[in-house]
Amino acid sequence: MTTDAEEWQRWTEARTAGAGAPHGTLALTGTHWLVAEPAPIKGVPGLWAAAGDRIRVTADAGEGLLLGDRPVDGEVLVRPDTHPDADRLRHGDLLLVPIEREGELAVRVYDPAAETRARFAGIAVFPYAPEWSVPAVYTAYDEGDAAVTVPNADGRDRPLVVSGRIAFELAGEPYSLTVGRGGPDGTQLSGVFADASSGTDTYRFRFINLPAPDEHGRTVLDLNRAYLPPCAFADHYVCPFPPPGNRLPIPVRAGEKSVL
């Protein structure tokens, strides 16, 4: 039977492997926001423009831009990552990912030769400690989901959708965090938090996921799985900062610390 510590070790190994993959988190070299007027993207063929909820791409077949396994020849409309059937494009080794954030469209360029990927030496983590995995109780907001405006890593303020709070204890002291819905089906919980170690022993904030609560709101907060946001690995990511009240007054010496 696999122990919690063994499952955590597999999780940390998978996180490191995913970040360092050819088109993983570290390979991002640019997020290019689009407007209605077609414009080029440096290092990528074609002209790119926002067109409603799609991205319009215009290129010649000889330029080597592929949508799936087909060359883009003329004008095509591609779907961003928020669409169930999102599109991805390639140009040589580059992966081009259309994204949508708060109604704005952009193209992310992932390059296996990115400097951030080349110098990656792993993720620093605290040793697994069972005392950082504690019961928690989730209470949804009576009025339903709410949008809280928070700063983002790119310097802009954006709404962060939250749905309630989790209450828990660490070393006998009560704490709480604001969380939102997460996971593929929206039944799990996710949060953004900082603590007394943020910006010194750990990155300035971290993310955490929790299992779906049961009918009584019971779930588990395992801070051994606190993880670094994408913006800790490479520039050009849009990462929300913690909402008001999500800074714990104690150092959380668990989970991921920093990128090596």
N, C-alpha and C positions, 0 to 999 in steps of 0.2 A: 504494500500500500504506500502511495506517495505521501510524504509529509508536507506540511505547509512550507517548510524551509526549502524542500526540494522543488516544489512548484514555483516558489519565488525565484529560485536560482534559474529555472528554465525561463521564467518571465524576463529576468534581467538579461539573459543571453539572447533572447529573441529581440529585445529592445535594441541591444547593441548591433545585432545583425541587420535589423531593419533600418536603423539610422545610417549604417555604412553601406547599404546596398547601392548598386549602380545608379538607381533613380530614387534612392531613399531621401530622408530628411536633409542630409548634408549636401545633396547634389543640387539644391535650389540655387540658381544664380540670378534670378530676377522675377519679379511680379510686375507685369506691365498692364496698367489700367487703361481701358479703352473708352473711346468716345464714338459718337456717330460718324465722324469724319474718318475715312480709312487712312491708316498710317502704318508705316513699317515698324517692325520690331528688330532691334539690332541683332545681327547674327542669325536671323531666321528669314526664310523666303516669304514673299507674299505681302499683301496689305490686310490689316486687321481692323475691325470696327465692331462697336456694339450695335445690335439690331434687335431691339425689344428684349426678349429673354434669351436670345441666341447671340452667337458671335459669327459675324460674316467674315469669311476668309476668301481672298482672291489670289490665285497663283497659277502659274503655268506648269504643266506636267513635267517639263524638263528641269524644274527647280528642285525636285526631289522631296517635296512635302507630301507626307502620307497621312491619310485618314483611314485608320485601320490598316488594311493592306492595299488600299487603292490610292494612286497618285491624285492629288488635288489638281484638277485641270479646269480652270474657270472659277466660278463662284460657288461656295458651299456655305451652309449654315450649320454650326456645330453647337452641341448642348453642353452647358457647364456642369460642374460637379454636383450641383444641387438637384439635377434632373435624374430620375431613376435610370435612364439610359444615357449616362454621360459619355461624351466623346473624348478621345485622346488622339493626339497627332504626334508624328515623329519626323525628324529631319536628321538623317545620319544617326549618331548616337544620342541626340537630344530627344527628350520627351517633353511634349508641350501639353499642358493640362489647363483647359478652360475652367475658370472658377467664377462663382457669383457670391458677392458678399453685400448684404443689405441693398440689393437692387443694382449694384455696380458690377460690371463684368471686367475680367482681366485674364491674362494668359500667364501661367507660371512655366518657366523654362528650367528643366532639370538636366544637368550636364554631368556625366560620370567623371569628367576631368576637373570638376570644381575643386578649387584650392581647399575649401573647408573639408571636403571628403578626403583629399590627399593627406592632410595633416591629422586626421582623426586617429586618436589612440585609445578610444573607449569612453565609457561613462563611469565617473566616480560614484560609488554607492556606499551607503552605510551598511554594515553587516546586518543580516536579518535578526530581528529581535521581537519575540512574540508579544511583548507588552505593548507594542505599538499597533496591534490589531485588537480592536475593541468593539463591543456592541454599540449600535447607534439606533436612534429612533427618528424616523422622518415624519415631519408634519407638513402637509401641503398647505399653501395659502388658501384661505377661504374664498378669495376672489378669483382664484385661478392663476395661471402663469402671469408673470409681470416682466417688463423690460426695464433694466437698470442701465443707465448710461455710464460706461467706464472707459478710461483711456485704453488705447491699444498700443502694441509695441511699435507700430509705424508712426506714432505721434497723433493719431486721430482718435476722437471719441466715437464709440459705437454702442448700440444697445446690446446688453447681454440678457438673454431670457433666463429667468430663474423661476422656480416653481414652489420652493418651500425651504425649510431648514432641517438640519439634522442636529440632534442633541446627543452628547456622548461624554464620557469621563476619561481623563488621563491622569494617572497617579492619584486618583480620588478626587480630582477637581473637575467641575462641570464646565463644558465648553459647547459652542454651537457654531455651525457654518451654514451659509446660504448655498444652496445647490440648485441645479437645473436637471432636466430630464436628459438622458443620454442613452447610448447603445443603439444597435441597429433597429430595435422596435420601439425605442423611446420609453421603456419601462425601467431601465437602470437609472442611476443618478451620477452626476458629474459636478465637480466643483473646482474653483480656482482659489488658492489660498496662499498667504504668506505667513511667516512666523518669525520668532526672535532670531533665527539663524539666517534668514533671508538676506542676501547681499553680502554675507560674510562667509559662513561655512557652506551655504547653499546658494543656488541661483536666486534671483530676486523674487520669484514666485514659482509655484508649482501647480500641477493639475493632479486631481485624484478622481478615480471612478469607484462607485459602490454598486453592489448587486441590487437588483430590484427588491424593494421592500415588500414584506408580506402584508396581509390584510390588516395587521396591527401597526404597520409602519416600521417593523423591525428589520434592520439590515446590519452590515458589518463595515466599519471604517478601518481599512488596513493601510496605515501610513507607510508600511514597508514598500507599498506600491505607489507612493507619491512619485510623480514623474515630471521630467523637464518638459516645458512647452517647446514647440518647434523652433521658436525664435531664439532659444538657447543654442541651437545647432548652427543656424545660418540666418543671415539677414533676409529681409523681404517677406517674412511671414507676418500674418495679421493675428496676433495673440492677445486676448483680452487680459487686462490686469484684474486682480481680485476686486470684487464688489465691496462696498462699505461694510465693515464689520468682519471681514474675512481675514484678519490678521491675528493669529494666535499669539498670546503674550509669552509663550514658552518656546524654546528652541525644539523643533521637531527633528531629532537626529535619527531619521529613518528615511528610506527611499533613496532616490537619485539626488546627487549633490551638484554635479557640474559635468561639463564636457571636457574630456582630456585632450 
